[in-house]
Amino acid sequence: MTEVAFPALSKESATAEGVVSTWFVADGESVRTDQLLAEVQVDKVAAEVPAPCDGTVHLLVTEDGAVTQGAPIARID
């Protein structure tokens, strides 16, 4: 099992909250390494989150759900 964390996008506050603005995969979908999983945003900074490994993705956060930087947003089994 590999956790996919919300990336640190705000240098002002390590505990700043952001949102998963878009999921590009569905819960339970098979993914490949470097496949685009989500787009996340903190304030006006956005980033894409790729899969760190092959496996089945389990989403832990809903689209537009608030999450703290560094917190897990998905798990890949």
MDAnalysis code that builds the backbone (N, CA, C; Angstrom):
import MDAnalysis as mda
import numpy as np

u = mda.Universe.empty(231, n_residues=77, atom_resindex=np.repeat(np.arange(77), 3), trajectory=True)
u.add_TopologyAttr("name", ["N", "CA", "C"] * 77)
u.add_TopologyAttr("resid", np.arange(1, 78))
u.add_TopologyAttr("resname", ["MET", "THR", "GLU", "VAL", "ALA", "PHE", "PRO", "ALA", "LEU", "SER", "LYS", "GLU", "SER", "ALA", "THR", "ALA", "GLU", "GLY", "VAL", "VAL", "SER", "THR", "TRP", "PHE", "VAL", "ALA", "ASP", "GLY", "GLU", "SER", "VAL", "ARG", "THR", "ASP", "GLN", "LEU", "LEU", "ALA", "GLU", "VAL", "GLN", "VAL", "ASP", "LYS", "VAL", "ALA", "ALA", "GLU", "VAL", "PRO", "ALA", "PRO", "CYS", "ASP", "GLY", "THR", "VAL", "HIS", "LEU", "LEU", "VAL", "THR", "GLU", "ASP", "GLY", "ALA", "VAL", "THR", "GLN", "GLY", "ALA", "PRO", "ILE", "ALA", "ARG", "ILE", "ASP"])
u.atoms.positions = np.array([
    [0.845, -1.182, 0.000],
    [0.000, 0.000, 0.000],
    [0.891, 1.247, 0.000],
    [0.562, 2.195, -0.862],
    [1.284, 3.456, -0.962],
    [0.298, 4.596, -0.800],
    [0.596, 5.519, 0.102],
    [-0.265, 6.691, 0.263],
    [0.183, 7.784, -0.697],
    [-0.793, 8.496, -1.234],
    [-0.536, 9.649, -2.103],
    [-0.894, 10.879, -1.283],
    [0.094, 11.715, -1.002],
    [-0.118, 12.884, -0.141],
    [-0.414, 14.136, -0.953],
    [-1.159, 15.033, -0.332],
    [-1.396, 16.367, -0.916],
    [-0.050, 17.084, -0.902],
    [0.410, 17.588, -2.044],
    [1.733, 18.227, -2.078],
    [1.767, 19.555, -1.322],
    [2.951, 19.909, -0.852],
    [3.146, 21.193, -0.172],
    [3.261, 22.278, -1.231],
    [2.237, 23.096, -1.357],
    [2.212, 24.151, -2.369],
    [2.379, 25.540, -1.777],
    [2.036, 25.708, -0.501],
    [2.137, 27.009, 0.148],
    [3.380, 27.036, 1.017],
    [4.293, 27.931, 0.699],
    [5.519, 28.052, 1.486],
    [5.288, 28.900, 2.734],
    [4.176, 29.632, 2.756],
    [3.871, 30.498, 3.894],
    [3.430, 29.693, 5.109],
    [2.705, 28.608, 4.868],
    [2.193, 27.808, 5.975],
    [2.160, 26.348, 5.592],
    [2.903, 25.537, 6.310],
    [2.960, 24.104, 6.024],
    [1.630, 23.416, 6.320],
    [0.779, 24.072, 7.104],
    [-0.510, 23.463, 7.458],
    [-1.674, 24.095, 6.701],
    [-1.358, 24.841, 5.657],
    [-2.424, 25.465, 4.864],
    [-3.323, 24.409, 4.254],
    [-4.609, 24.721, 4.173],
    [-5.546, 23.791, 3.567],
    [-5.707, 24.093, 2.092],
    [-5.947, 23.041, 1.331],
    [-6.207, 23.166, -0.089],
    [-7.371, 22.275, -0.449],
    [-7.593, 22.111, -1.745],
    [-8.676, 21.253, -2.224],
    [-8.179, 20.393, -3.379],
    [-8.811, 19.228, -3.520],
    [-8.633, 18.427, -4.721],
    [-9.662, 18.990, -5.693],
    [-9.194, 19.773, -6.654],
    [-10.141, 20.431, -7.556],
    [-10.706, 19.473, -8.597],
    [-9.922, 18.473, -9.013],
    [-10.388, 17.509, -10.010],
    [-9.720, 16.162, -9.796],
    [-10.507, 15.114, -9.790],
    [-9.973, 13.748, -9.852],
    [-10.034, 13.300, -11.305],
    [-8.962, 12.729, -11.817],
    [-8.923, 12.218, -13.178],
    [-9.101, 10.708, -13.225],
    [-9.255, 10.095, -12.058],
    [-9.477, 8.650, -11.945],
    [-10.661, 8.411, -11.014],
    [-11.224, 7.228, -11.110],
    [-12.341, 6.849, -10.242],
    [-11.839, 5.917, -9.146],
    [-12.537, 5.917, -8.030],
    [-12.216, 5.016, -6.925],
    [-12.268, 3.578, -7.424],
    [-11.226, 2.801, -7.134],
    [-11.179, 1.407, -7.538],
    [-10.572, 1.174, -8.914],
    [-10.188, 2.241, -9.592],
    [-9.613, 2.138, -10.940],
    [-8.151, 1.697, -10.861],
    [-7.711, 0.928, -11.843],
    [-6.300, 0.559, -11.953],
    [-5.537, 1.740, -12.536],
    [-4.362, 2.027, -11.972],
    [-3.538, 3.135, -12.451],
    [-2.120, 2.651, -12.692],
    [-1.381, 3.411, -13.503],
    [0.013, 3.109, -13.808],
    [0.896, 4.223, -13.245],
    [2.135, 3.907, -12.997],
    [3.091, 4.893, -12.502],
    [3.090, 6.131, -13.397],
    [3.055, 7.294, -12.782],
    [3.065, 8.607, -13.427],
    [1.750, 8.987, -14.108],
    [0.721, 8.126, -14.025],
    [-0.592, 8.494, -14.563],
    [-1.137, 9.646, -13.730],
    [-1.747, 10.612, -14.375],
    [-2.300, 11.769, -13.676],
    [-3.507, 11.349, -12.834],
    [-3.420, 11.595, -11.527],
    [-4.502, 11.234, -10.611],
    [-5.441, 12.399, -10.344],
    [-4.854, 13.564, -10.047],
    [-5.682, 14.693, -9.600],
    [-4.995, 16.022, -9.872],
    [-5.811, 17.056, -9.817],
    [-5.298, 18.421, -9.778],
    [-5.694, 18.977, -8.419],
    [-4.730, 19.592, -7.737],
    [-4.978, 20.135, -6.403],
    [-4.664, 21.624, -6.407],
    [-5.216, 22.328, -5.420],
    [-5.013, 23.783, -5.375],
    [-4.960, 24.278, -3.936],
    [-4.032, 25.200, -3.687],
    [-3.928, 25.939, -2.430],
    [-3.874, 27.405, -2.829],
    [-4.792, 28.188, -2.303],
    [-4.897, 29.597, -2.703],
    [-4.979, 29.667, -4.225],
    [-4.023, 30.321, -4.861],
    [-4.042, 30.452, -6.327],
    [-3.002, 29.561, -7.000],
    [-2.409, 28.647, -6.242],
    [-1.392, 27.748, -6.772],
    [-2.023, 26.379, -7.027],
    [-1.855, 25.880, -8.250],
    [-2.396, 24.571, -8.605],
    [-1.255, 23.639, -9.004],
    [-1.477, 22.344, -8.832],
    [-0.480, 21.341, -9.211],
    [-1.182, 20.056, -9.592],
    [-0.499, 19.267, -10.404],
    [-1.002, 17.949, -10.769],
    [-0.326, 16.914, -9.888],
    [-1.069, 15.855, -9.565],
    [-0.548, 14.793, -8.717],
    [-0.522, 13.495, -9.530],
    [0.682, 12.953, -9.808],
    [0.787, 11.704, -10.549],
    [0.793, 10.495, -9.605],
    [0.501, 9.338, -10.157],
    [0.562, 8.095, -9.376],
    [2.028, 7.725, -9.146],
    [2.401, 7.415, -7.901],
    [3.793, 7.050, -7.619],
    [4.114, 5.596, -7.990],
    [3.070, 4.792, -8.265],
    [3.286, 3.381, -8.567],
    [2.069, 2.815, -9.292],
    [2.182, 1.584, -9.788],
    [1.054, 0.872, -10.390],
    [0.188, 0.298, -9.285],
    [-1.115, 0.150, -9.555],
    [-1.995, -0.497, -8.588],
    [-3.430, -0.041, -8.748],
    [-4.215, -0.299, -7.708],
    [-5.621, 0.102, -7.660],
    [-5.737, 1.287, -6.719],
    [-6.340, 2.368, -7.217],
    [-6.427, 3.596, -6.431],
    [-7.700, 3.622, -5.599],
    [-7.555, 4.103, -4.369],
    [-8.697, 4.290, -3.467],
    [-8.668, 5.753, -3.028],
    [-9.688, 6.498, -3.416],
    [-9.745, 7.929, -3.118],
    [-10.150, 8.142, -1.666],
    [-9.427, 9.013, -0.975],
    [-9.689, 9.293, 0.438],
    [-10.333, 10.661, 0.650],
    [-10.366, 11.488, -0.388],
    [-10.892, 12.847, -0.306],
    [-11.820, 13.062, -1.500],
    [-12.933, 13.724, -1.272],
    [-13.851, 14.023, -2.373],
    [-13.369, 15.240, -3.153],
    [-13.840, 15.369, -4.384],
    [-13.550, 16.559, -5.165],
    [-14.065, 17.777, -4.415],
    [-13.271, 18.824, -4.361],
    [-13.558, 20.065, -3.636],
    [-13.541, 19.894, -2.121],
    [-13.094, 18.731, -1.653],
    [-12.965, 18.510, -0.215],
    [-11.693, 19.152, 0.307],
    [-11.790, 19.831, 1.440],
    [-10.631, 20.496, 2.043],
    [-9.687, 19.463, 2.642],
    [-8.386, 19.697, 2.468],
    [-7.376, 18.801, 2.993],
    [-6.113, 19.608, 3.320],
    [-5.438, 19.233, 4.389],
    [-4.209, 19.890, 4.799],
    [-3.055, 19.390, 3.950],
    [-2.153, 20.287, 3.585],
    [-0.965, 19.883, 2.835],
    [-0.242, 18.745, 3.561],
    [0.175, 17.741, 2.821],
    [0.886, 16.611, 3.388],
    [-0.019, 15.471, 3.813],
    [-1.313, 15.720, 3.921],
    [-2.264, 14.677, 4.325],
    [-2.521, 13.739, 3.144],
    [-2.828, 12.466, 3.400],
    [-3.113, 11.538, 2.302],
    [-4.425, 11.881, 1.605],
    [-4.393, 11.819, 0.272],
    [-5.613, 12.064, -0.510],
    [-6.073, 10.791, -1.222],
    [-5.162, 9.820, -1.347],
    [-5.502, 8.548, -1.994],
    [-4.539, 7.478, -1.496],
    [-4.913, 6.233, -1.765],
    [-4.078, 5.083, -1.423],
    [-4.033, 4.197, -2.670],
    [-2.858, 3.644, -2.948],
    [-2.732, 2.729, -4.072],
    [-2.298, 1.380, -3.519],
    [-3.109, 0.368, -3.793],
    [-2.814, -0.998, -3.337],
    [-2.239, -1.798, -4.497],
])
